[in-house]
Amino acid sequence: MTELISKYKHIWGDNPRTLLEEYNYQSELTTKLDMLKPEDLDLKTFYEIVLWKLNRFPNIQSDLLDELKGAGTLKAKEHRQAEELLQKLLTTRGSHYQWLRRS
């Protein structure tokens, strides 16, 4: 372990624990998952963990979610009416499009 600490001293200095203090990764979800009790693990929470780990957990506002529900009422061949909604979804944090733009 000492060798590892020495090898990356240029990154974290003498104490690698300082990186954890500066760690701010999806803070709201991280806090929620840190407080998770093993007996409360369910499929939904498992998916949240996977998406958190992949940095793909979407943060969608309630008004955008309402718009998405409304798109379900579109009839056949009215799909173009959802184009603006699609653009909003693609720019939502955690979307594949956002991930590709960072790469």
C-alpha positions as CSV (number, residue, x, y, z in Angstrom):
1,M,0.0,0.0,0.0
2,T,2.9,2.4,0.8
3,E,4.2,1.8,-2.7
4,L,0.8,2.7,-4.2
5,I,0.6,5.9,-2.1
6,S,4.1,6.9,-3.2
7,K,3.5,6.1,-6.8
8,Y,0.5,8.5,-7.0
9,K,1.8,11.2,-4.6
10,H,1.7,13.7,-7.4
11,I,-2.1,13.3,-7.5
12,W,-3.1,13.2,-3.8
13,G,0.0,14.4,-1.9
14,D,0.8,12.6,1.4
15,N,-2.8,11.6,2.2
16,P,-5.1,9.9,-0.3
17,R,-8.0,10.4,2.1
18,T,-8.1,14.1,1.1
19,L,-9.5,13.0,-2.3
20,L,-12.6,11.6,-0.5
21,E,-13.2,14.9,1.3
22,E,-13.2,16.6,-2.1
23,Y,-15.4,13.9,-3.7
24,N,-18.6,15.3,-5.0
25,Y,-20.2,12.8,-7.4
26,Q,-24.0,13.0,-7.8
27,S,-24.1,14.1,-4.2
28,E,-27.9,13.6,-3.6
29,L,-27.9,10.1,-4.9
30,T,-24.6,9.2,-3.3
31,T,-26.0,10.3,0.1
32,K,-29.2,8.3,-0.5
33,L,-27.2,5.2,-1.4
34,D,-24.7,5.6,1.5
35,M,-27.6,5.5,3.9
36,L,-29.1,2.4,2.3
37,K,-29.7,-0.5,4.7
38,P,-29.0,-3.9,3.1
39,E,-32.5,-5.1,4.0
40,D,-34.0,-2.2,2.0
41,L,-32.3,-3.2,-1.3
42,D,-34.9,-3.8,-4.0
43,L,-34.7,-3.9,-7.8
44,K,-35.3,-0.2,-8.2
45,T,-32.5,0.6,-5.8
46,F,-30.2,-1.9,-7.5
47,Y,-30.8,-0.1,-10.8
48,E,-30.0,3.2,-9.2
49,I,-26.7,1.8,-7.9
50,V,-25.8,0.5,-11.4
51,L,-26.7,3.8,-13.1
52,W,-24.8,5.7,-10.3
53,K,-21.7,3.5,-10.9
54,L,-21.9,4.1,-14.6
55,N,-22.5,7.9,-14.1
56,R,-25.6,7.5,-16.1
57,F,-28.3,8.2,-13.5
58,P,-30.7,10.7,-15.1
59,N,-31.8,13.7,-13.2
60,I,-35.1,14.6,-14.7
61,Q,-37.3,17.4,-13.4
62,S,-40.9,16.7,-12.6
63,D,-42.2,19.1,-15.3
64,L,-40.2,17.2,-17.9
65,L,-41.5,13.9,-16.6
66,D,-45.1,15.3,-16.9
67,E,-44.3,16.3,-20.5
68,L,-43.1,12.8,-21.2
69,K,-46.3,11.3,-19.8
70,G,-48.2,13.6,-22.0
71,A,-46.4,12.3,-25.1
72,G,-48.0,9.0,-24.4
73,T,-51.3,10.4,-25.6
74,L,-49.9,11.2,-29.1
75,K,-51.7,9.3,-31.9
76,A,-50.1,7.5,-34.8
77,K,-48.1,9.8,-37.1
78,E,-48.1,12.6,-34.5
79,H,-44.6,11.7,-33.4
80,R,-43.1,15.0,-34.7
81,Q,-45.0,16.8,-32.0
82,A,-42.6,15.3,-29.5
83,E,-39.4,16.5,-31.1
84,E,-38.9,19.4,-28.7
85,L,-39.5,17.0,-25.8
86,L,-36.9,14.6,-27.2
87,Q,-34.3,17.4,-27.4
88,K,-35.0,18.2,-23.7
89,L,-34.5,14.5,-22.8
90,L,-31.3,14.2,-24.8
91,T,-29.8,17.1,-22.8
92,T,-30.9,15.8,-19.4
93,R,-28.0,14.9,-17.2
94,G,-27.3,11.2,-17.4
95,S,-28.6,10.7,-20.9
96,H,-26.5,8.8,-23.4
97,Y,-26.2,12.0,-25.5
98,Q,-24.8,13.9,-22.6
99,W,-22.3,11.1,-21.9
100,L,-21.2,11.1,-25.6
101,R,-20.6,14.9,-25.5
102,R,-18.3,14.5,-22.6
103,S,-16.2,11.8,-24.2
